[in-house]
């Protein structure tokens, strides 16, 4: 008797035929407030080491204790449940303490990238209404905070000490002579409240910025329920091997401000009682050495990291035998690189597809599946995925029909902060329209074909062409500009700008353009290519045509390959 015959009320989805025998799609997904999840983990693993950073070892109980002390201090300083607090931190142990403190009091964490330019920081602060910010005493980040404090209306800037964790004096700077700046340590001695705020699963936990094609990013509203559902979904996926709670030793090189790291490092490993070896930044030799010396078992990275490992001199002779799970996410990884990594480390490189709006789980590729170009696998437990017509988002397509992917599940955000029109367009029949084009084959496996968005993905980061174009247009000598993503063997894609110059001006150089943009966009958004043209392609209606340039670049790359 089939499952559908045993339970005729439950719909059997096409992808379930491809499900590993070791897990079920229809398992119950449990949600709860993040503080409750933390407290349960500490009750199980309290004295175990949760985090190793710059030689410092912090137990699960110590992270909870410090985060609770900070939470009490924030409440004493006037921070209330529902207040927006911006977090502008690099990879540091302080991120764990700050994150869980804000979750404890029900504040909304506004996630800022350490690579954001001052203008981008100002936009995100204004967009979310955040007047409170937590940062570190690293010189460049303090300088950016000081530069935007007045224009952004910042009222308080609390500074976590990186020197506490062992940073050298050359890495840190003194606090600006500004009463708004104060050490975060001053908050740690406050008396605990008699009653803590009680965030619910429906309360917003994180405002996580993601891509758009309108020139500005949008903040996905991820609730406590979305995030804890995402963890539960990830934990319930068991394929051939399953991660062992309390036993894994996890490499922490993903940037913590990114949704991938937030789910995988900050939340999942804490819940599962596993130790994270956190790095301030990715250094390929340091990473390989630590894998060997500390016998790490899990390495989750973005494609640029894997490419760096595979190309590192002598890497093929290093000892990766302790690794049990290797994961690549954030952007597509070239197949030949994946195969090289698998031969080098001796275990299968796991992949799939996700998006910030889904916190960011979606699909995984079963280890039994035949890997073909574009494969993204099957929906993880509790997630529904459909393909709908590009011109009619309510019309569901069948096998091997290409359309837009739409997703539904307890991990999917409720929408974008302050974007009612975009929310109305993004959600149809309870599903979120992803903007990704793909199809499902007759075996229930999904494949990604293209993106509806003109988003550029470089080293796992979303880059918005219009944002860069608007910045370039500020140059007095530029007449017109279009920005596209071009293939890059290391980053996946990089930024290339096409410009026309105003009459009578000198030709622009790439170095000059990058210098001009250095204070206007993030470092990862700076163009690596520039092409001067007498005119840019237009439609009959006069609209600039980005797709024409993308097709030209693809054609040129194909010709170069044929001629090689």
Secondary structure, DSSP 8 states (H G I E B T S, - for coil): --HHHHTTTS---GGGGG--TT--TT-------HHHHHHHHHHHHTTSEEEEETTEEEEHHHHHHHHHHHHHHHHHTT--TT-EEEE---SSHHHHHHHHHHHHHT-EEEE--TT--HHHHHHHHHHHT--EEEEE-BHHHHHHHHHHHHHHT--EEEEE-SGGGT--TTTB----S-TTEEEGGGGTT----SS-----TTSEEEEEEE--SSSS-EEEEEEHHHHHHHHHHHHH---SS---TTT-EEEE-S-TTSHHHIIIIIIIHHHTT-EEEE-SS--HHHHHHHHHHHT--EEEE-HHHHHHHHHSTTGGGS--TT--EEEE-SS---HHHHHHHHHHHSS-EE-EE--GGGTT--EE--TTS---TTEEEEE-TT-EEEEEETTEEEEE--TT--EEEEEESTTS-S-BTT-HHHHHHHEETTEEEEEEEEEE-TTS-EEEEEESS--EEETTEEE-HHHHHHHHTTSTTEEEEEEEEEEETTTEEEEEEEEEE-TT-----HHHHHHHHTTTS-GGGS-SEEEE-S---B-TTS-B-HHHHHHHHHHHHHHHHHH-
